[in-house]
Amino acid sequence: MALIVQKYGGTSVGSVARIHAVAEQVASLRAQGHQVAVVVSAMGDSTDRLLDLARQLSPTPASRELDALLATGEMVSCALLAMALCDRGWPAKSYNALQLPLTTSGVHGRARIEGIECAGLRADCSAGVIPVFTGFQGRGPDGSVTTIGRGGSDTSAVALAVALQAEECQILTDVDGVYTADPRVVPDARRLDRISFEEMLEMAGQGSRVLHLRSVEFAARYGVRLRVLSSFRPGPGTLICEEDTQVEAPVVAGIAFNRDEAEITVSGLPDRPGVAHALLEPVAAESIEVDMIVVNAPREG
């Protein structure tokens, strides 16, 4: 049978009742003979509550300590799900990013995944144990806890699927797949059965919130089959895969928009080599993603 990595988002594990429901889904997949590894987000809005606590103490919390605080949200849901699985007779172990470890760069709040040591997880899967892993977090070069940005649990799951050579990485959330548009805005939007990595990258980059952009980039780079499913109701979901003739047929796969993007105009720059590098190097040093650069010729020609 297949090795499958499943990731459950915050709404999917948002309460004790929801954790029981997720445990039933994981146990059902395991009962079918599949090996399963699970990645979880923090429960509901617990990350926002932790952020609020930090900002009550300091308007600009130290980034290292903020990461240490925020990482506790995933640790809670991870341990609770492992308990629920054990209670159902399925051996399970919880792991945080320091225990594996999942190593990252040292940029707190926007760290990049650099590697995963998952020999222990492979041994667990082979022995019939279900490993439950904290998403969103890693271990920096100095051994401190890092976080990889909001929505980063998707990326954690794909990275784990790559390391374990899983047959599929399933992202379970509160929607039942990828739609041609946001169904909250366009009531007639329809669910896509399949979409290519390239199309999903475009939609994620333009504001579609179904998947974190970096998770799609990771999956495309390593050829990991992604499937978006609902944890609230059964269904086939949407498969995100390599482009083929079946996927290539539609001229337009979907429409996305983004409300969280800033436009910065810089004028009066001298027209000489190295100016763009000098402007963008500090931005890159802060791990800020630049979506688009438009350069216009000076008005005086």
N, C-alpha and C positions, 0 to 999 in steps of 0.2 A: 504494500500500500504506500501511499504518498506521504512525504513530509510536508506539512503545511504550516506556515507562520500566519497567525491571526492577530490583528491589532484591533482593540476595542477603544473607541474614543470616550471622551468625558461624559457625554450624555448616556452612552451605553452602560457605564458603570457608575451612574450618578446617585445611586441609592443602594441600600442593602437589598431591596427587592430586585433591582437591576443586576446586581452582582450575582444573585441567585440565578437569574435568567441567563446570564452569560455563562455561568458554570454549567448549566444544563446544555447549552449549545456546544461548549467545548467538550463536555463529556460525551455528547451524542456523536461528535466527529471522531473522538477517540474510540468509541464503541464500534465504529465502522471499520476499525483496524488501522486508521491513519496515525502516524506520529504527528504530534501537535506541539508547537511552541507558541506562547502567547505574549504579546506586548500590550501594555495598558497605559492609558492616560490617567491623569488625576481625576477624582470624582467630581462630576458636575462643574460648578464654578469655584472649586476650592483654590485653584491657582489665583483667581482674581481676589479671593478673600485673603490669601497670603500676601499678595501684593499690597492690598489695602492696609494690612497690619504693618508691613514694612514702612509704608509711607506715613503712617501715623507716628512712627518713631523718627523718621528722617525723610525730608523731601527728596534727597538724593542718596538712597542707600548704597553702601559699598557693594560693588558688583559681585565680588567674591562671596560675600555673606548673603546677598540676595539669591544667588544661585543655590547656595547651601539650603536656604529656606524653601525656595520653590520646589526643589527636588523632593522634598518630603511628601508632597501631594501624590506623586506616582508611587512612592514607597508604601503609602497607606493602601491604595487600591490594589497594588500588586500582592501584598501580604493577605489582604482580605479574600481576593479571588483564589489564591492558593489554599487558604483555609476551607473555602466553600467546596473546592474540588476534592480535597482530602476527606471532607465530611461525606461526600458521595461515593467514597471508596476508590477514587482515582488518585494515586500518589502524585503530589505536585510540590515544587520547590519555588520559592520566590528568590529573585536575584535583582540587585541594583547594579548600576553601572560600575561602581567601584569593585564589586565582587567578581565581575566577569574577568577582566575589565573591558569596558568599551572606551577606547582612548580617543581623545579629541585634541584640537588645538587649544591654546590657552585663552582665547577671547571669550570672556564671560558674557553670557546672554546670547551670543551668536557663534558658538563654537562649531567647528567643522569636524565631522567624524573622520578619524584616521585609521582605526583598526578595531577588530573585535577578537578577543581570545575566547573561543567558544567550544574548546575541547570538552569542558564539563557539561555543556548543554547537549552536545552530541551523545555523550555517555548517558545522560539522563533519558534522552529520547530513545536510545537503543534499549534501555532498561525498562521502558514503559512509564517513565516519570514525565510529567508535564511541566516543563520549565515556564515560569511566568516572570517576565522581565519588565523593568521600568522603562518606559519610553522617555524621550525629551531630555535625557541627561547623559553625561559622560564623565570621564576622569581626565583632567588636564595634565600637562607635562609635569607640574609640581605636585600632583596627587590630589589636588582639590577638585571639588564637584564643579562641573560646568553644565550649562544648559545650551541647547542647540536651537533655541528660538521657538516662538509659539507655533503650534502645529508640527513640531519636530518629532512627535511620536510616530508619525507616518514614516519619516526618514529612518528612525530607529528600526522600525519593523522591516523596511526594505533592506537595510544594511544587515540585519540579522538573517534575513532570507538568503542574501548573497553568501554570507559566511557559512551558513548551514547547507547551502546548495539545495534549498527547498524547491519543490515543484511549483509552488504558488504562494504568493503573499496576498492575503485577504484583508482588506480594510473594511471593518464593520463599523457603521456609523448610524445616524438617524435618518439617512436617505437611502433609497434602494438602488442607487446607481448614479451614473453620470447622465445628465439630461441635456437636451439641445439648447436649453436656456434655464435660468433660475425659475423653477415652477412657482415660487412665491411672487415673481414679477410677471411671468408669462404662463397663465393657467393652462394653455394648450401645449406646453413643452412636453416632449416625449422622451422616455428613457432609451438610451442607446444600448444595444446588445454588445457592441464592440466599438472600440476606438483605438487609433494608433497612438504610440508614444508621442509622436511629433504633434498630433492634434491635441492631445491632452496637455502637452507642454505649453502650447499656445494658449489654451483655455486657462490653465493654471496661472500662466504669466500675466494674463489679462484680467484676472480677478476671480475666476471660478474657485470656490472655497472647498470643493469636494475633496481635493488632495493637495497636500503641501507641495509646492513647486520642486523643492530639492528632492523629495521622495520620487517624483516622476523622473527627474534627471538621473538619479541613482539607478532606478529600475531600467531605464533605457540604456544606460551605459553598460550594465551587466546582463541585460536580457532577462530580467526577472518578470514573470507573468504576474500582473496585478489584477485584482478583482475587487470592485467596490460593491459591498452588500449592505443590507439593512440588518441591524441586530434586533430590530423590533418586529419584523415580519419576514417570512421566508420568501425567497425569490432568486432568480438566476443572477441578478446584479448586472454589472457592466465589466467586461473583460478588456483590459488595456494591454496591448500586445504589439509585436512588430507589425509594420504595415504590410498588407498583402492586397491582392486584387479586390477582395471582398470589402476590406476597410477603405480602400482607395476610391471606391465608386462615388460616394457622395461628394459634391463640390464643396458644400458647407456642412461641417459636422456639428457645430454649435456656436452659440453666441455667449460671450462673457463680458463683464464689466468690472471695474475696480474703483472703489471710492477712497482707497487708502494709498494714494500715490501723490507725491508732491512734485511740482515743476519748479525748477530753479533756472533763472536766466542770468548768465554772466556776460556782461558787455565790456567793450573796451580792451579786450585781450590782444596783445601783439600777435601778428601773424608770423610766427617763427617756430621751428621744430622744438619739441620739448615742453611747450606751454600746456598742452592737454595732459601730459604726464604729470607735470607739477601740480595741476589742478585736481586730478583724480587720485593721485597717490595717497593723500591723507584720507580720502573717502574709502579707498580699498583697505587701508590700514585699520579702519574701524569696522570692517566687514559689512559695510553698507552696500546693498546691491543696487546697481545702476541699470535701469530697465532700457533706457534709450538715450542716445546722444545725437543731437541735431546741431550741425555746424553751419552757420550762414556766412557768406562772404561779407566783408565790411562794406558799408554803404558807399564809402568813397571809392570803392573798386579795388 
